[in-house]
Every structure is written in structure tokens, then in C-alpha cells.
């Protein structure tokens, strides 16, 4: 199974992606045949800072779970409940 095929199962989830020249935490928006769209989160402010398109063959590592990912999900979830009350 190719990485792109496996990543399609995780669209809409938060993860960490490392590629040839960098790495970022973010929300996986779209997985195509040749590229991946990631909405990058600034882990200091927990705000979306940019959306990037990555050429899929350059992806070296994907982390779907772990303490950092859990913290990001908790922070984003807490901000969602604050905004929904207003």
C-alpha cells in the first residue's frame, strides 16, 4: 500500500508531517494522487497560519498519534467550545 493511499484514511485529522525540507503540525485537508494539502497550525498560538501543498513523494514521516497531537486536539477542541458559546 502506498503512503498516499493510507493517508486518505486520515483526511480531516490532526497530525505531524515531515518532508524533505521541513515538518509541521496541522490538519490534513486533502490527499490527492500526487499532492497532500495540509492546514498548518502554529503550536504556540494554536491558530492556523497557512495552508501548504506537499508533493507526496517528498513526505518522509507522518505521525498520527502521540502526546503532541493529543495536546493540539485538546487545545483546538477547547477553542471550539468557547467560540460556539458566543
Wavefront OBJ file of the C-alpha trace (Angstrom):
o trace
v 0.000 0.000 0.000
v 1.320 3.435 -0.911
v 1.601 6.221 1.641
v -0.910 8.371 -0.244
v -3.489 5.585 -0.159
v -3.026 5.181 3.587
v -3.178 8.948 4.218
v -6.603 9.169 2.553
v -7.979 7.393 5.629
v -6.797 10.291 7.812
v -8.277 13.252 5.916
v -9.711 15.787 8.367
v -7.482 14.674 11.256
v -4.611 16.405 13.035
v -1.121 15.046 12.505
v 2.553 15.839 12.058
v 4.157 15.558 8.629
v 7.897 15.703 7.986
v 9.055 16.151 4.403
v 12.361 16.659 2.632
v 12.895 20.266 3.768
v 10.780 20.658 6.920
v 7.948 19.449 9.074
v 4.735 20.867 10.534
v 1.735 20.035 12.694
v -1.603 20.540 11.064
v -4.935 19.284 9.857
v -4.878 17.068 6.792
v -7.383 18.649 4.416
v -6.991 16.667 1.208
v -4.960 13.776 -0.148
v -4.638 13.575 -3.919
v -2.736 11.212 -6.165
v 0.324 13.453 -6.306
v -0.066 16.039 -3.519
v -1.273 16.493 0.053
v -2.981 19.649 1.370
v -2.179 20.497 4.999
v -3.531 23.388 7.048
v -0.562 24.237 9.290
v -1.111 25.069 12.970
v 1.214 27.335 14.935
v 1.697 25.235 18.081
v 2.383 28.312 20.221
v -0.910 30.098 19.460
v -2.967 27.110 18.211
v -4.101 29.160 15.215
v -3.949 28.152 11.581
v -1.116 30.034 9.939
v -1.072 28.748 6.369
v -2.158 26.001 4.008
v 0.528 24.109 2.145
v 0.506 21.671 -0.723
v 3.154 18.963 -0.493
v 4.337 16.818 -3.351
v 3.558 13.369 -1.937
v 6.876 11.651 -2.840
v 8.736 14.187 -0.638
v 6.928 13.066 2.552
v 9.323 11.218 4.844
v 7.328 10.750 8.059
v 3.760 11.061 9.302
v 2.828 10.981 12.999
v -0.863 10.485 13.642
v -0.838 9.955 17.422
v 1.229 10.880 20.413
v 1.328 13.453 23.176
v 1.846 16.468 20.905
v -1.053 15.524 18.644
v -3.300 14.919 21.674
v -2.376 18.369 23.043
v -3.216 20.040 19.742
v -6.577 18.260 19.561
v -7.375 19.287 23.160
v -6.426 22.929 22.525
v -8.401 23.156 19.275
v -11.400 21.458 20.911
v -11.379 23.868 23.840
v -11.269 26.842 21.468
v -14.209 25.437 19.519
v -16.413 25.309 22.637
v -15.502 28.907 23.503
v -16.432 30.157 20.020
v -19.691 28.186 19.889
v -20.928 29.856 23.124
v -20.663 33.356 21.598
l 1 2 3 4 5 6 7 8 9 10 11 12 13 14 15 16 17 18 19 20 21 22 23 24 25 26 27 28 29 30 31 32 33 34 35 36 37 38 39 40 41 42 43 44 45 46 47 48 49 50 51 52 53 54 55 56 57 58 59 60 61 62 63 64 65 66 67 68 69 70 71 72 73 74 75 76 77 78 79 80 81 82 83 84 85 86
